[in-house]
């Protein structure tokens, strides 16, 4: 099993920045892809960005140009740097991981961290 622990959420004004972190533990040596999803009230969970072990990245259109995903394989940690935040970015952000090293919706989920962007 793999456990994912997110941190870094909070309240920020529009135009501000936040950095989310997600550390994997347990059978973390088996992790391939890692990523971030988000779910706003009344909406479906959606991909924000994901990254493979060799740092190939995939972004949702809403994240391109504003968000940057990165990972540190030695620390089994994935990061999401979010800049130029908008009120519509308000959501619970979930870390996701999978043993497969491709752009899959992963098996493992974190508990989520709230991001609130005020206008």
Secondary structure, 3 states (H helix, E strand, C coil): CEEEEEECCEEEECCCCEEEEEEEEECHHHCCCEEEEEECCCCCCEEEEEECCCCCEEECCCCCCCEEEEEEHHHCEEEEEECCCCHHHCEEEEEEECCCCCCCCCCEECCCEEEEEEC
